[in-house]
Amino acid sequence: MSEEQRRQLQQQLWNIANTLRGKMNADEFRDYILGFIFYKYLSEKIQRFGDSVLEADGLMFAVLNENTPEGTALIDAVHDAAISELGYFLKPSELFHAVAMKGSNQLDIENAGDSHNFILGDLTRILKNIEQSTLGTDSADDFSNLFEDLDLTSSKLGATEKAKNDLVAKVLVHLDKIDFNLSDSNADVLGDAYEYLIGEFASGAGKKAGEFYTPQPVSSLLAKLVTSTNKNLKSVYDPTCGSGSLLLRVKREANQVDKIYGQELNRTTYNLARMNMILHDVHYADFDIRQEDTLEHPQHRDLRFDAIVANPPFSAQWSASQLHMSDDRFSVYGKLAPSSKADMAFVQHMVYHLAEDGCMAVVLPHGVLFRGAAEGHIRQYLIDQMNCLDAVIGLPSNLFYGTNIPTCILVFKKCRKHPDNILFIDASQQFDKIKTQNILRPGHIQKIVDAYLARTNEDKYSHVASLADIKANDYNLNIPRYVDTFEAEEEIDLNAIAEQLKTIDQQSWQTDKMIAGFCKELGIAPPFSVKG
């Protein structure tokens, strides 16, 4: 599939979502359209798998008869193989195309209000069956309640049962016409389309977008940073993983990632992350996404990770309970991040989970660089006692949906090649503006990565600061203290300016004299007094 065809597919999916959602908010319709795309993916995946199992018999999975002993036996055989290999199962009658065809027939029937032609009940049962097919298997946790946000009884879909049914049927019929090209194992077409839709919904969701999406250029930068010196990772972890896009970006940048780990507080976003993993063909055994509050109830406490990436909620509130002072993640610092700003608490949590030879990159608001009190104490401990801060990178403002504040990336390593300094990069002026949003282009991203690897002084862009310099600045990491971006103003020649003013005055006098002459010819007084 060419890049142009890929873009057309993405635009086609977005047009379907935009046209059919009616008056529903974009972020509300998101859960439906993405859920149905995921159902289509599971259907096409199981159909292709079933066809491969039945290839020797010259049979096709979709046309097996569920009402005959022979058909049932073949379906059972595919079931057993699919549960082991894919982790779930769908019957031929439960495939997306079969349901979409029934929906299409229902829309064509003149008496479409006949409940016998409705598909909502079938769809609800099928989605539940997908989850139930995994019970008692290794994939059960990854499919549990996966479709719970597809509320097909919601009045948001329509005021009547017919209206709801018609809308869902239209979505399925439109999606059924699209070829996701699953036969091309090298083209992650559907995964890319899914990411595109998540991004489009994020741009329309405003501040809510921060709950589930990190803009792709920022994800790409974080992923390139943590894989810059090691592209074969045993594990990657995101403690605030949202839709999982950032984790998948690391997987794309690396040569090998054995297992993906994540934790997410929001239940809907957690479901979206699990769907996103499966849609990107990450086997159920190769990811472990948990739903809980990361700071209060960490789910991977005993694990250490080769790469950690995160875009935590900026300055979020947390308990800051004194009970955490007995928690190994925080106790060594002797201080907790303030309850009104959890930024440093996320840093402490992530550093705790970082493997000795691992790399961590986290997006944070600029306040973490210079705020005092407990945050200043934690910052000093990270530099002075742990010496794990490797780089501070200033980003442009207005990169994130819902906030225009400038942000920074902190890069941490426990075993640093340059333990006597910290690199500062000021990339705040390196961006393109698209409408009201600033974005990082591939060239901007690569320049940051190159500067990180080169670790040299570049005028008005990067500076390698010694730990002694940072100590002299009282561990204040505000970037302008280290990267001088001051642009000297051009010197003004006052004598030249005086001569210019004389010339202008002379020209003005000549003009006034000419106008006065015209006024005299017309017999009227000039509108000014004429100099001699």
BATOR-722103 format. One record per residue (C-alpha): residue number from 1; residue in three letters; x, z, y. Coordinates in steps of 0.001 Angstrom, whole numbers, plus 500000, padded with zeros to 6 digits. Example, Ala and Ser with C-alpha at 12.3 -4.5 7.8 and 13.67 -1.06 7.14 Angstrom:
[rec 1, ALA, [512300, 507800, 495500]]
[rec 2, SER, [513670, 507140, 498940]]
END
This chain:
[rec 1, MET, [500000, 500000, 500000]]
[rec 2, SER, [501397, 498970, 503374]]
[rec 3, GLU, [501595, 501323, 506349]]
[rec 4, GLU, [498849, 499327, 508053]]
[rec 5, GLN, [496549, 499681, 505008]]
[rec 6, ARG, [497317, 503402, 504956]]
[rec 7, ARG, [496316, 503742, 508593]]
[rec 8, GLN, [493142, 501743, 507984]]
[rec 9, LEU, [492194, 504078, 505128]]
[rec 10, GLN, [492753, 507131, 507292]]
[rec 11, GLN, [490706, 505671, 510133]]
[rec 12, GLN, [487970, 504660, 507678]]
[rec 13, LEU, [487702, 508238, 506378]]
[rec 14, TRP, [487617, 509656, 509887]]
[rec 15, ASN, [484919, 507181, 510908]]
[rec 16, ILE, [482811, 508294, 507932]]
[rec 17, ALA, [483243, 511926, 508930]]
[rec 18, ASN, [482488, 511248, 512590]]
[rec 19, THR, [479486, 508996, 511994]]
[rec 20, LEU, [477720, 511105, 509406]]
[rec 21, ARG, [478225, 514599, 510773]]
[rec 22, GLY, [475543, 514116, 513424]]
[rec 23, LYS, [475320, 517134, 515715]]
[rec 24, MET, [477385, 519364, 513440]]
[rec 25, ASN, [480650, 520620, 514932]]
[rec 26, ALA, [483742, 518866, 513599]]
[rec 27, ASP, [485198, 522067, 512146]]
[rec 28, GLU, [481896, 522800, 510378]]
[rec 29, PHE, [481640, 519355, 508801]]
[rec 30, ARG, [485330, 519574, 507808]]
[rec 31, ASP, [484583, 521748, 504790]]
[rec 32, TYR, [482004, 519262, 503488]]
[rec 33, ILE, [483914, 516000, 503913]]
[rec 34, LEU, [487191, 517452, 502622]]
[rec 35, GLY, [485383, 519089, 499721]]
[rec 36, PHE, [483708, 515818, 498722]]
[rec 37, ILE, [487011, 513932, 498972]]
[rec 38, PHE, [488537, 516569, 496708]]
[rec 39, TYR, [485666, 516151, 494221]]
[rec 40, LYS, [486242, 512370, 494243]]
[rec 41, TYR, [489938, 512953, 493594]]
[rec 42, LEU, [489258, 515269, 490642]]
[rec 43, SER, [486807, 512714, 489221]]
[rec 44, GLU, [489196, 509788, 489478]]
[rec 45, LYS, [492023, 511903, 488085]]
[rec 46, ILE, [490025, 513001, 485026]]
[rec 47, GLN, [488706, 509459, 484491]]
[rec 48, ARG, [492218, 507996, 484492]]
[rec 49, PHE, [493396, 510786, 482180]]
[rec 50, GLY, [490415, 510272, 479835]]
[rec 51, ASP, [491068, 506527, 479692]]
[rec 52, SER, [494687, 507174, 478704]]
[rec 53, VAL, [493611, 509544, 475904]]
[rec 54, LEU, [491101, 506981, 474622]]
[rec 55, GLU, [493349, 503933, 475089]]
[rec 56, ALA, [494253, 503707, 471413]]
[rec 57, ASP, [490524, 503521, 470562]]
[rec 58, GLY, [489876, 500856, 473188]]
[rec 59, LEU, [487322, 503068, 474920]]
[rec 60, MET, [486640, 504039, 478544]]
[rec 61, PHE, [485886, 507653, 479417]]
[rec 62, ALA, [483182, 506936, 482024]]
[rec 63, VAL, [480910, 505125, 479538]]
[rec 64, LEU, [481059, 507639, 476663]]
[rec 65, ASN, [477590, 508647, 475469]]
[rec 66, GLU, [477126, 512377, 475837]]
[rec 67, ASN, [474028, 512320, 473586]]
[rec 68, THR, [475603, 511065, 470370]]
[rec 69, PRO, [477807, 512964, 467901]]
[rec 70, GLU, [480561, 510345, 468234]]
[rec 71, GLY, [480495, 510487, 472037]]
[rec 72, THR, [480421, 514266, 472055]]
[rec 73, ALA, [483411, 514457, 469726]]
[rec 74, LEU, [485445, 512116, 471936]]
[rec 75, ILE, [484469, 514015, 475079]]
[rec 76, ASP, [485521, 517279, 473421]]
[rec 77, ALA, [488894, 515756, 472576]]
[rec 78, VAL, [489413, 514673, 476167]]
[rec 79, HIS, [488258, 518130, 477322]]
[rec 80, ASP, [490884, 519956, 475276]]
[rec 81, ALA, [493661, 517654, 476435]]
[rec 82, ALA, [492550, 517773, 480082]]
[rec 83, ILE, [492364, 521571, 480250]]
[rec 84, SER, [495916, 521766, 478949]]
[rec 85, GLU, [497302, 519005, 481172]]
[rec 86, LEU, [495148, 519001, 484339]]
[rec 87, GLY, [493647, 522468, 484213]]
[rec 88, TYR, [489982, 521402, 484609]]
[rec 89, PHE, [487341, 519073, 483134]]
[rec 90, LEU, [484403, 516875, 484130]]
[rec 91, LYS, [481941, 515103, 481812]]
[rec 92, PRO, [481323, 511358, 482276]]
[rec 93, SER, [477910, 512082, 483813]]
[rec 94, GLU, [479572, 514453, 486296]]
[rec 95, LEU, [482016, 511904, 487692]]
[rec 96, PHE, [481848, 511189, 491423]]
[rec 97, HIS, [480848, 507553, 490956]]
[rec 98, ALA, [477909, 508483, 488698]]
[rec 99, VAL, [476558, 510956, 491255]]
[rec 100, ALA, [477175, 508556, 494143]]
[rec 101, MET, [475244, 505803, 492301]]
[rec 102, LYS, [472324, 508150, 491790]]
[rec 103, GLY, [472480, 509011, 495486]]
[rec 104, SER, [472545, 505324, 496382]]
[rec 105, ASN, [469484, 504665, 494200]]
[rec 106, GLN, [467714, 507573, 495824]]
[rec 107, LEU, [468384, 506143, 499294]]
[rec 108, ASP, [467036, 502732, 498173]]
[rec 109, ILE, [463867, 504037, 496565]]
[rec 110, GLU, [460861, 503715, 498811]]
[rec 111, ASN, [459510, 507108, 497755]]
[rec 112, ALA, [462875, 508823, 498357]]
[rec 113, GLY, [461203, 512167, 498874]]
[rec 114, ASP, [460583, 512466, 495131]]
[rec 115, SER, [462632, 515495, 494055]]
[rec 116, HIS, [463518, 513728, 490775]]
[rec 117, ASN, [465787, 511444, 492793]]
[rec 118, PHE, [467608, 514247, 494613]]
[rec 119, ILE, [471313, 514830, 493878]]
[rec 120, LEU, [471868, 518207, 495574]]
[rec 121, GLY, [470977, 520161, 492448]]
[rec 122, ASP, [473217, 517962, 490285]]
[rec 123, LEU, [476077, 518299, 492740]]
[rec 124, THR, [475796, 522071, 492951]]
[rec 125, ARG, [475816, 522331, 489158]]
[rec 126, ILE, [478778, 519940, 488771]]
[rec 127, LEU, [480950, 521756, 491312]]
[rec 128, LYS, [480185, 525029, 489544]]
[rec 129, ASN, [480996, 523420, 486192]]
[rec 130, ILE, [484423, 522351, 487444]]
[rec 131, GLU, [485243, 525971, 488262]]
[rec 132, GLN, [483751, 527247, 485008]]
[rec 133, SER, [485713, 524724, 482949]]
[rec 134, THR, [488876, 526648, 483864]]
[rec 135, LEU, [487665, 530129, 482862]]
[rec 136, GLY, [490045, 531827, 480469]]
[rec 137, THR, [492778, 529264, 481107]]
[rec 138, ASP, [496045, 529404, 483040]]
[rec 139, SER, [494477, 527426, 485900]]
[rec 140, ALA, [491514, 529793, 486397]]
[rec 141, ASP, [492917, 531492, 489516]]
[rec 142, ASP, [493675, 528172, 491199]]
[rec 143, PHE, [490111, 526850, 490736]]
[rec 144, SER, [488168, 530109, 491174]]
[rec 145, ASN, [485454, 529747, 493867]]
[rec 146, LEU, [487196, 526622, 495113]]
[rec 147, PHE, [483960, 524977, 496278]]
[rec 148, GLU, [482284, 528065, 497715]]
[rec 149, ASP, [482372, 526658, 501274]]
[rec 150, LEU, [480305, 523605, 500274]]
[rec 151, ASP, [476958, 525252, 500964]]
[rec 152, LEU, [474523, 522492, 500048]]
[rec 153, THR, [471571, 524680, 501029]]
[rec 154, SER, [472743, 525090, 504631]]
[rec 155, SER, [470352, 524043, 507386]]
[rec 156, LYS, [473376, 522507, 509138]]
[rec 157, LEU, [473009, 519580, 506753]]
[rec 158, GLY, [469401, 518985, 507760]]
[rec 159, ALA, [466105, 520646, 508556]]
[rec 160, THR, [464429, 519558, 505295]]
[rec 161, GLU, [465578, 519162, 501705]]
[rec 162, LYS, [465188, 515401, 502052]]
[rec 163, ALA, [467335, 515341, 505202]]
[rec 164, LYS, [470058, 517374, 503491]]
[rec 165, ASN, [469936, 515196, 500416]]
[rec 166, ASP, [470050, 511967, 502462]]
[rec 167, LEU, [473114, 513101, 504428]]
[rec 168, VAL, [475057, 514172, 501333]]
[rec 169, ALA, [474062, 510978, 499505]]
[rec 170, LYS, [475288, 508848, 502430]]
[rec 171, VAL, [478645, 510632, 502471]]
[rec 172, LEU, [479118, 510146, 498725]]
[rec 173, VAL, [478066, 506488, 498844]]
[rec 174, HIS, [480504, 505747, 501673]]
[rec 175, LEU, [483363, 507584, 499960]]
[rec 176, ASP, [482619, 505861, 496653]]
[rec 177, LYS, [483472, 502497, 498239]]
[rec 178, ILE, [487017, 503591, 499088]]
[rec 179, ASP, [489904, 503038, 496687]]
[rec 180, PHE, [492321, 505966, 496837]]
[rec 181, ASN, [494857, 504001, 494787]]
[rec 182, LEU, [495597, 506826, 492328]]
[rec 183, SER, [497133, 504247, 490003]]
[rec 184, ASP, [500190, 504068, 492251]]
[rec 185, SER, [502053, 507247, 491353]]
[rec 186, ASN, [504614, 506637, 494101]]
[rec 187, ALA, [502071, 506414, 496916]]
[rec 188, ASP, [500551, 509705, 498007]]
[rec 189, VAL, [497738, 507814, 499696]]
[rec 190, LEU, [494985, 510359, 499253]]
[rec 191, GLY, [497295, 513258, 500106]]
[rec 192, ASP, [498298, 511516, 503333]]
[rec 193, ALA, [494668, 510772, 504160]]
[rec 194, TYR, [493729, 514397, 503526]]
[rec 195, GLU, [496518, 515565, 505849]]
[rec 196, TYR, [495346, 513073, 508469]]
[rec 197, LEU, [491786, 514395, 508341]]
[rec 198, ILE, [492941, 518003, 508550]]
[rec 199, GLY, [494912, 517079, 511657]]
[rec 200, GLU, [491977, 515242, 513224]]
[rec 201, PHE, [489646, 518158, 512573]]
[rec 202, ALA, [492260, 520505, 514032]]
[rec 203, SER, [492439, 518511, 517265]]
[rec 204, GLY, [488675, 518893, 517625]]
[rec 205, ALA, [488589, 522556, 516710]]
[rec 206, GLY, [490564, 523831, 519700]]
[rec 207, LYS, [491747, 527412, 519387]]
[rec 208, LYS, [490329, 527728, 515860]]
[rec 209, ALA, [492811, 525077, 514704]]
[rec 210, GLY, [495638, 527594, 514802]]
[rec 211, GLU, [494029, 529312, 511840]]
[rec 212, PHE, [494665, 526439, 509490]]
[rec 213, TYR, [496996, 523818, 510899]]
[rec 214, THR, [500531, 523419, 512221]]
[rec 215, PRO, [500995, 520073, 514014]]
[rec 216, GLN, [502821, 517638, 511766]]
[rec 217, PRO, [505906, 517189, 514009]]
[rec 218, VAL, [506460, 520960, 514114]]
[rec 219, SER, [505973, 521179, 510330]]
[rec 220, SER, [508484, 518395, 509901]]
[rec 221, LEU, [511041, 520170, 512095]]
[rec 222, LEU, [510679, 523474, 510227]]
[rec 223, ALA, [510962, 521687, 506876]]
[rec 224, LYS, [514086, 519763, 507932]]
[rec 225, LEU, [515734, 522958, 509163]]
[rec 226, VAL, [515239, 524952, 505945]]
[rec 227, THR, [516330, 522031, 503767]]
[rec 228, SER, [519226, 520918, 505964]]
[rec 229, THR, [521894, 522474, 503716]]
[rec 230, ASN, [519986, 522828, 500434]]
[rec 231, LYS, [517549, 520226, 499154]]
[rec 232, ASN, [517137, 521667, 495652]]
[rec 233, LEU, [514910, 524707, 496006]]
[rec 234, LYS, [513746, 527056, 493295]]
[rec 235, SER, [511006, 528317, 495587]]
[rec 236, VAL, [509441, 527949, 499032]]
[rec 237, TYR, [507115, 530496, 500663]]
[rec 238, ASP, [504771, 530639, 503648]]
[rec 239, PRO, [503215, 534076, 504353]]
[rec 240, THR, [500565, 532573, 506662]]
[rec 241, CYS, [500106, 529264, 504901]]
[rec 242, GLY, [496839, 528010, 506439]]
[rec 243, SER, [495914, 524691, 504821]]
[rec 244, GLY, [499292, 524538, 503045]]
[rec 245, SER, [500506, 521540, 505067]]
[rec 246, LEU, [503760, 523222, 506052]]
[rec 247, LEU, [504615, 524051, 502433]]
[rec 248, LEU, [503897, 520476, 501394]]
[rec 249, ARG, [506109, 519194, 504199]]
[rec 250, VAL, [509011, 521224, 502773]]
[rec 251, LYS, [508285, 519756, 499340]]
[rec 252, ARG, [508466, 516285, 500866]]
[rec 253, GLU, [511772, 516952, 502648]]
[rec 254, ALA, [513449, 518539, 499607]]
[rec 255, ASN, [514697, 516703, 496560]]
[rec 256, GLN, [513245, 519378, 494290]]
[rec 257, VAL, [510957, 522393, 494717]]
[rec 258, ASP, [510277, 524263, 491491]]
[rec 259, LYS, [507414, 526422, 492785]]
[rec 260, ILE, [505368, 526848, 495958]]
[rec 261, TYR, [504132, 530252, 497119]]
[rec 262, GLY, [501779, 531142, 499928]]
[rec 263, GLN, [499388, 533749, 501255]]
[rec 264, GLU, [496433, 533240, 503587]]
[rec 265, LEU, [493973, 535697, 505115]]
[rec 266, ASN, [491055, 533362, 505855]]
[rec 267, ARG, [489001, 532608, 502735]]
[rec 268, THR, [487902, 529112, 503792]]
[rec 269, THR, [491450, 528146, 504746]]
[rec 270, TYR, [492740, 529577, 501464]]
[rec 271, ASN, [490382, 527257, 499577]]
[rec 272, LEU, [491559, 524355, 501713]]
[rec 273, ALA, [495196, 525163, 500855]]
[rec 274, ARG, [494513, 525150, 497096]]
[rec 275, MET, [492667, 521829, 497365]]
[rec 276, ASN, [495543, 520435, 499420]]
[rec 277, MET, [498069, 521395, 496736]]
[rec 278, ILE, [496084, 519775, 493926]]
[rec 279, LEU, [495375, 516677, 496014]]
[rec 280, HIS, [499113, 516248, 496552]]
[rec 281, ASP, [499536, 516282, 492788]]
[rec 282, VAL, [501166, 519714, 492694]]
[rec 283, HIS, [500475, 520951, 489169]]
[rec 284, TYR, [498438, 524157, 488995]]
[rec 285, ALA, [501375, 525932, 487341]]
[rec 286, ASP, [503686, 524965, 490210]]
[rec 287, PHE, [501912, 526747, 493059]]
[rec 288, ASP, [500763, 530296, 493642]]
[rec 289, ILE, [498527, 530669, 496705]]
[rec 290, ARG, [496937, 534095, 497239]]
[rec 291, GLN, [494205, 535271, 499598]]
[rec 292, GLU, [494881, 538577, 501360]]
[rec 293, ASP, [496281, 540117, 504544]]
[rec 294, THR, [500027, 539457, 504321]]
[rec 295, LEU, [501194, 542415, 506384]]
[rec 296, GLU, [498781, 544955, 504915]]
[rec 297, HIS, [498581, 543695, 501326]]
[rec 298, PRO, [501511, 541413, 500416]]
[rec 299, GLN, [500906, 539557, 497159]]
[rec 300, HIS, [504464, 538531, 496240]]
[rec 301, ARG, [506290, 541783, 496901]]
[rec 302, ASP, [508836, 541500, 494087]]
[rec 303, LEU, [509854, 537910, 494800]]
[rec 304, ARG, [512659, 536434, 496923]]
[rec 305, PHE, [512554, 532830, 498109]]
[rec 306, ASP, [515089, 530067, 498743]]
[rec 307, ALA, [513166, 528755, 501737]]
[rec 308, ILE, [510599, 530467, 503954]]
[rec 309, VAL, [508617, 528722, 506692]]
[rec 310, ALA, [505788, 530036, 508829]]
[rec 311, ASN, [503717, 529559, 511938]]
[rec 312, PRO, [502091, 533022, 512133]]
[rec 313, PRO, [499199, 533675, 514531]]
[rec 314, PHE, [500818, 534344, 517900]]
[rec 315, SER, [500779, 537989, 519021]]
[rec 316, ALA, [498122, 538946, 516481]]
[rec 317, GLN, [496903, 542500, 516111]]
[rec 318, TRP, [497782, 544577, 513056]]
[rec 319, SER, [497461, 548214, 511997]]
[rec 320, ALA, [501070, 549322, 512717]]
[rec 321, SER, [500143, 552279, 510525]]
[rec 322, GLN, [502858, 554905, 510054]]
[rec 323, LEU, [502304, 554448, 506324]]
[rec 324, HIS, [504359, 551273, 506724]]
[rec 325, MET, [507393, 553365, 507549]]
[rec 326, SER, [507700, 554007, 503799]]
[rec 327, ASP, [507427, 550259, 503101]]
[rec 328, ASP, [510793, 548639, 502298]]
[rec 329, ARG, [509879, 545660, 504462]]
[rec 330, PHE, [509886, 547815, 507608]]
[rec 331, SER, [511515, 551170, 506872]]
[rec 332, VAL, [515173, 550132, 507366]]
[rec 333, TYR, [514496, 549226, 511000]]
[rec 334, GLY, [513181, 552639, 511946]]
[rec 335, LYS, [510533, 550998, 514140]]
[rec 336, LEU, [507285, 549079, 513663]]
[rec 337, ALA, [506131, 546150, 515767]]
[rec 338, PRO, [503410, 547226, 518223]]
[rec 339, SER, [499838, 547018, 516976]]
[rec 340, SER, [498976, 544509, 519720]]
[rec 341, LYS, [501771, 542089, 518755]]
[rec 342, ALA, [502542, 541513, 515065]]
[rec 343, ASP, [505159, 538798, 515695]]
[rec 344, MET, [508139, 540946, 514727]]
[rec 345, ALA, [506249, 542434, 511770]]
[rec 346, PHE, [505973, 538925, 510312]]
[rec 347, VAL, [509699, 538413, 510893]]
[rec 348, GLN, [510492, 541689, 509089]]
[rec 349, HIS, [508233, 540712, 506193]]
[rec 350, MET, [509843, 537278, 505882]]
[rec 351, VAL, [513431, 538537, 506121]]
[rec 352, TYR, [512642, 541006, 503335]]
[rec 353, HIS, [511490, 538159, 501073]]
[rec 354, LEU, [514400, 535839, 501915]]
[rec 355, ALA, [516883, 535242, 499101]]
[rec 356, GLU, [520530, 536072, 499824]]
[rec 357, ASP, [521451, 532386, 500032]]
[rec 358, GLY, [518086, 531285, 501460]]
[rec 359, CYS, [517027, 529892, 504832]]
[rec 360, MET, [514011, 530844, 506925]]
[rec 361, ALA, [512466, 529177, 509997]]
[rec 362, VAL, [509533, 530669, 511890]]
[rec 363, VAL, [507604, 529590, 515013]]
[rec 364, LEU, [507021, 532403, 517497]]
[rec 365, PRO, [506014, 532902, 521150]]
[rec 366, HIS, [508891, 533324, 523611]]
[rec 367, GLY, [508072, 536991, 524113]]
[rec 368, VAL, [509931, 537923, 520923]]
[rec 369, LEU, [513164, 536825, 522599]]
[rec 370, PHE, [513106, 539399, 525372]]
[rec 371, ARG, [510346, 542003, 525001]]
[rec 372, GLY, [511694, 545538, 524884]]
[rec 373, ALA, [510620, 548835, 523278]]
[rec 374, ALA, [510091, 548563, 519490]]
[rec 375, GLU, [510462, 544780, 519493]]
[rec 376, GLY, [513781, 545043, 521313]]
[rec 377, HIS, [514962, 547605, 518779]]
[rec 378, ILE, [513987, 545362, 515837]]
[rec 379, ARG, [515650, 542360, 517497]]
[rec 380, GLN, [518889, 544318, 517968]]
[rec 381, TYR, [518816, 545519, 514345]]
[rec 382, LEU, [518396, 541952, 513059]]
[rec 383, ILE, [521454, 540859, 515080]]
[rec 384, ASP, [523694, 543909, 515121]]
[rec 385, GLN, [523065, 545457, 511693]]
[rec 386, MET, [521799, 542586, 509506]]
[rec 387, ASN, [523490, 539714, 511375]]
[rec 388, CYS, [520959, 537276, 509931]]
[rec 389, LEU, [519787, 535407, 513038]]
[rec 390, ASP, [521399, 531961, 512896]]
[rec 391, ALA, [519725, 529962, 515663]]
[rec 392, VAL, [517194, 530141, 518508]]
[rec 393, ILE, [515443, 526873, 519359]]
[rec 394, GLY, [513229, 526502, 522426]]
[rec 395, LEU, [510309, 524070, 522009]]
[rec 396, PRO, [508162, 522323, 524636]]
[rec 397, SER, [504938, 523956, 525777]]
[rec 398, ASN, [501524, 522625, 524751]]
[rec 399, LEU, [502536, 521509, 521252]]
[rec 400, PHE, [499869, 523560, 519492]]
[rec 401, TYR, [496098, 523134, 519492]]
[rec 402, GLY, [494304, 525778, 521505]]
[rec 403, THR, [497307, 527159, 523398]]
[rec 404, ASN, [499737, 525705, 525927]]
[rec 405, ILE, [502338, 528475, 525763]]
[rec 406, PRO, [505965, 527525, 525099]]
[rec 407, THR, [507227, 528543, 521681]]
[rec 408, CYS, [510513, 528917, 519880]]
[rec 409, ILE, [511852, 528641, 516350]]
[rec 410, LEU, [514063, 531385, 514954]]
[rec 411, VAL, [516279, 530409, 512017]]
[rec 412, PHE, [517506, 533202, 509741]]
[rec 413, LYS, [520111, 533300, 506968]]
[rec 414, LYS, [521449, 536375, 505216]]
[rec 415, CYS, [524718, 534667, 504242]]
[rec 416, ARG, [525753, 532813, 507367]]
[rec 417, LYS, [528653, 530379, 507604]]
[rec 418, HIS, [529098, 531358, 511255]]
[rec 419, PRO, [528635, 535134, 511298]]
[rec 420, ASP, [530298, 535633, 514691]]
[rec 421, ASN, [527857, 533583, 516798]]
[rec 422, ILE, [524281, 532417, 517284]]
[rec 423, LEU, [523300, 528875, 518252]]
[rec 424, PHE, [520881, 528330, 521144]]
[rec 425, ILE, [519086, 524991, 521609]]
[rec 426, ASP, [516864, 524218, 524591]]
[rec 427, ALA, [514614, 521341, 523490]]
[rec 428, SER, [511822, 522318, 525882]]
[rec 429, GLN, [512107, 519099, 527894]]
[rec 430, GLN, [512367, 516758, 524911]]
[rec 431, PHE, [508827, 515494, 524213]]
[rec 432, ASP, [506255, 512780, 524833]]
[rec 433, LYS, [502891, 513472, 526434]]
[rec 434, ILE, [499807, 512014, 524729]]
[rec 435, LYS, [496677, 512652, 526799]]
[rec 436, THR, [496645, 516437, 527227]]
[rec 437, GLN, [498941, 517247, 524291]]
[rec 438, ASN, [502725, 517249, 524095]]
[rec 439, ILE, [504247, 515938, 520867]]
[rec 440, LEU, [507677, 515740, 519281]]
[rec 441, ARG, [508737, 512258, 518233]]
[rec 442, PRO, [511013, 511682, 515212]]
[rec 443, GLY, [513924, 511163, 517609]]
[rec 444, HIS, [513329, 514540, 519269]]
[rec 445, ILE, [513140, 516250, 515863]]
[rec 446, GLN, [516307, 514609, 514580]]
[rec 447, LYS, [518213, 515561, 517728]]
[rec 448, ILE, [517336, 519231, 517139]]
[rec 449, VAL, [518378, 519055, 513473]]
[rec 450, ASP, [521624, 517271, 514342]]
[rec 451, ALA, [522409, 519882, 517002]]
[rec 452, TYR, [521693, 522673, 514517]]
[rec 453, LEU, [524079, 521189, 511963]]
[rec 454, ALA, [526780, 520272, 514500]]
[rec 455, ARG, [526659, 523712, 516129]]
[rec 456, THR, [528486, 522688, 519295]]
[rec 457, ASN, [528056, 523131, 523031]]
[rec 458, GLU, [526141, 520296, 524679]]
[rec 459, ASP, [525564, 520381, 528393]]
[rec 460, LYS, [522026, 521462, 529252]]
[rec 461, TYR, [520950, 521331, 525580]]
[rec 462, SER, [522837, 523670, 523243]]
[rec 463, HIS, [525266, 526570, 523376]]
[rec 464, VAL, [527082, 528610, 520746]]
[rec 465, ALA, [526957, 532221, 521969]]
[rec 466, SER, [529251, 534874, 520561]]
[rec 467, LEU, [527747, 538126, 519330]]
[rec 468, ALA, [529749, 539815, 522099]]
[rec 469, ASP, [527908, 537675, 524692]]
[rec 470, ILE, [524585, 538609, 523181]]
[rec 471, LYS, [525492, 542290, 523134]]
[rec 472, ALA, [526546, 542021, 526786]]
[rec 473, ASN, [523052, 540644, 527497]]
[rec 474, ASP, [521570, 543740, 525815]]
[rec 475, TYR, [520344, 541566, 522902]]
[rec 476, ASN, [518054, 539612, 525211]]
[rec 477, LEU, [517719, 536140, 523655]]
[rec 478, ASN, [515992, 534415, 526540]]
[rec 479, ILE, [517327, 530869, 526212]]
[rec 480, PRO, [518188, 530201, 529902]]
[rec 481, ARG, [520716, 533051, 529678]]
[rec 482, TYR, [522752, 530914, 527277]]
[rec 483, VAL, [521822, 527270, 527930]]
[rec 484, ASP, [522215, 526404, 531612]]
[rec 485, THR, [519691, 523703, 532425]]
[rec 486, PHE, [520106, 524080, 536199]]
[rec 487, GLU, [520167, 520715, 537947]]
[rec 488, ALA, [522213, 520883, 541143]]
[rec 489, GLU, [520434, 519265, 544066]]
[rec 490, GLU, [522144, 516377, 545761]]
[rec 491, GLU, [524081, 517484, 548852]]
[rec 492, ILE, [522423, 516579, 552119]]
[rec 493, ASP, [524564, 514978, 554864]]
[rec 494, LEU, [523033, 516483, 558005]]
[rec 495, ASN, [525009, 514157, 560313]]
[rec 496, ALA, [523603, 511130, 558472]]
[rec 497, ILE, [520091, 512576, 558710]]
[rec 498, ALA, [520582, 513089, 562493]]
[rec 499, GLU, [521606, 509447, 562903]]
[rec 500, GLN, [518561, 508331, 560890]]
[rec 501, LEU, [516295, 510387, 563156]]
[rec 502, LYS, [517871, 508807, 566258]]
[rec 503, THR, [517245, 505338, 564829]]
[rec 504, ILE, [513629, 506207, 564012]]
[rec 505, ASP, [513116, 507633, 567513]]
[rec 506, GLN, [514526, 504454, 569088]]
[rec 507, GLN, [512260, 502277, 566915]]
[rec 508, SER, [509285, 504444, 567850]]
[rec 509, TRP, [510071, 504067, 571555]]
[rec 510, GLN, [510252, 500281, 571232]]
[rec 511, THR, [506879, 500239, 569421]]
[rec 512, ASP, [505253, 502469, 572089]]
[rec 513, LYS, [506619, 500204, 574848]]
[rec 514, MET, [505113, 497144, 573133]]
[rec 515, ILE, [501703, 498817, 572718]]
[rec 516, ALA, [501798, 499934, 576405]]
[rec 517, GLY, [502394, 496302, 577423]]
[rec 518, PHE, [499339, 495172, 575430]]
[rec 519, CYS, [497239, 497903, 577063]]
[rec 520, LYS, [498355, 496792, 580552]]
[rec 521, GLU, [497304, 493217, 579817]]
[rec 522, LEU, [493884, 494494, 578702]]
[rec 523, GLY, [493549, 496680, 581780]]
[rec 524, ILE, [493293, 499924, 579853]]
[rec 525, ALA, [495407, 503052, 579898]]
[rec 526, PRO, [497776, 503485, 576955]]
[rec 527, PRO, [496826, 506311, 574498]]
[rec 528, PHE, [500143, 508066, 575159]]
[rec 529, SER, [502614, 508633, 577924]]
[rec 530, VAL, [505374, 506020, 577936]]
[rec 531, LYS, [508960, 507251, 578185]]
[rec 532, GLY, [511110, 505697, 580888]]
END
